[in-house]
Each structure stands twice: as structure tokens, then as C-alpha cells.
Amino acid sequence: MKQIICIVLLYLSFGCHPNSRIHPIKKNIIETVYASGKILADSEYTVYALSAGVVTRKLVKEGDTVRKDQLLYVVRYDVPASKLDAARTGFEQARANVSENSRILGELKMAMDNARATFTNDSLLYARRTKLWQAGIGTRNDVDNAYTAYITALNLVKSAEEKYHSTLNDLTVSLANAKSQLTGAQNDLSNYFIRSQGDGRVYQTFKEPGEAVRLNDAVALLGKTQGRIIRLAVDQQDIDRVRTGQDVLLKTDITGNRIYHATVSRIYPMMNESDQTFRVDALFDSASTQPFTHSSVEANILIERKNDVLTIPRLALLAGDSLMVKENGKVRMVFVHTGIRTLDEVEVTGGLSESAEIIMPIQK
């Protein structure tokens, strides 16, 4: 009974409007996924200030081509330059202290040589006194004194050697520390000279001479000269239908209705939670390269296309893939099988003939 009432109500809604009747049409149909985004330079990157200060020199402007490690900006570097001079002086001094001409080590070597000479002399004297004592010549006191001198000289040799090697080790450590400080000072100074990371083009600069910069302030936008990447945002409900290699048709705000052709090159697996979209990159076909960057785009990713298929307006389709049709002067509900869907049309794969008369619902 409820189904009969529903049909009657639909009849009242559809049947009294003769102008809302259509027939299915055979035509070519393309299923697409809509995406929006913008055009970026290939390998686009932002150059940031690695130190705080005031810009003293700007050596590039928008549109310039640059080479890898080319100087872009200079930030005032008086203080780090002074620190570098001090570190270099400390390093040179530390290196001199461990060289062959080191005054410190030279004195310690001399003391060590003197201690060894004294030890050699005292050890010979002790041996001679011992032999004489064994031969009955001399006194026991002479032997004891010679032995004391021998032991004292031996200890002096050990002490001199230990002092030399300990000082040498300390000076070597000091040299390593001085070298580390010099390297750190050189790196600190290099942070005041902002350079490009690779060959390419300067697309935008953000600072001028005399302006202050803070650590991690953006100073320039660079990228490759020719290549462009189309960064698109695809809704999470559509992303499972997008594949690499699919064709993309797009237009930009700058060039109006001109259509560009591109190809899906990469699909990123992580969703952007703020807008529930996935990032999809596309590349222009060689014949349709678009020169501008950061221009907004609207795109249709071509999912599937079919030729000469039966189609109906999407507005004609009711809940549960049903339609209202008129046959033999009567209105009835039919259920159809559908295929490709676009924003305006739906492919009908079964349940409806080309001659069927479809009653369109009234649009409020």
C-alpha cells in the first residue's frame, strides 16, 4: 500500500508537467574527478635566513637565473667576522705549539735530554763504584751515594718524559678544540651569506637592503627554470579513483578559458586533515607548458571514457537509482543499472531502453 501511495504522489508530482519529459540519449561520456590547486615551479623551495641582522647586499632580482651556491644576499657580519679572526689566531697559535719549532715543547725536550744525559752519567758512575767496591777499592758510602744519584736521575728522566708527553697531549687537545672553534666560526660567518641550493630561477624575493631579518625569515623563492608541477587537492571521496598516468584537463585564473593538458604524476598517501583532501601532482604535457607559477587552477582528472553509451541527465535519477517513466499513458517507477557518472549525466547500463519516456522531477 505504501508503494502505491508513493507512486501516486510521484504521478501527481511528475505527471502534470508535460514539458519535463525526456528520452535517453546515446553519446560519448567521460567520468572525471574535480580538483583545484595551483602551479608550482619544479623543485620549488624557499631560502631562509640562517642568522639575524640587517641586509647589506641583495645580488639578485625576480626572474634572474642562478647557479648552485650563487650568492643571493649578504647580512651584516661584523661580529661573526671578528669572532672568526679571533678563532683563526687561536688556531694558528695552537698549531704552532705542537709544531717542530714549538717553544714550549722545545724547552721540555731540552729538559728531557738533560735528564737523560745526567741519568747516563750517573748510571755509569754507579756501575764503576760498584765494580771498585767489589774489587776492594773505595767505600760502601761511595757506592750508596752513587746509587742515590742514579735513582734520582732515573726519576728525573721519568718526570721529564711524563711532563713532555702530558704537555704534548694537552697541546694536541687544544689544537683540536681550536680547529673546532675555527670551523664553527667559519660556519657562523657563512650563515650571513645566503646562497642558492641549486641551478634555477629566482621567482620572488622578500627582503631589500637595509631591512632587518630574523632567524628563519624567508628571503627568496627559487625553483627550476622550465619545469612546472601542478599541485592539486582531491576530495577524500574521490581519491581512490585517481591513478598515476591519468589525463588531466585544467584551466588557470590567469589564462581564462584556455584548456591545458597534463598527466597525473604522483599521489600522496597522507590526507590533509584541515580540508579532508589528498595531494595529487600532475605534469604539463610538453606542448602545453604554462609559464606562470602560483596561479590558481581548476582541473578535471579523466577517470574513464566510453563512446556511444545510453545516458540520462543526472537530475532525472532518483534515490536507489530509480526513474519515473511513462508507458502506455501510465507513470511507473523503474530501477536502472548505472555506470559512469559526471556532474550532469549518468550512464545507464541496463533497465532502460532508448525509446523510454522519462519524467523529470520538478526542481525547486
ABEGO torsion letter per residue (X at the ends): XAAAAAAAAAAAAAAABAAABBBBBBBBBBBBBBBBEBBBBBGBBBBBBABBEBBABBABBBGBBBBBGBBABBBBAAAAAAAAAAAAAAAAAAAAAABAABAAAAAAAAAAAAAAAAAAAAAAAAAAAAAAAAAGBEBAAAAAAAAAAAAAAAAAAAAAAAAAAAAAAAAAAAAAAAAAAAAAAAAAAAAABBBBABBEBBABBABBBGBBBBBGBBABBBBBAABBBBBBBBBAAAAAABBBGBBBBBBBAAAEABBBBBBBABBBABBBAAAGBBBBBBBBBAAABBABBGBBBBBBBBABBBBGBBBBBAAABBBGGBBBBBBGGBBBBBBBBBBBBBAABBBBABGBBAABBBBBBBBX
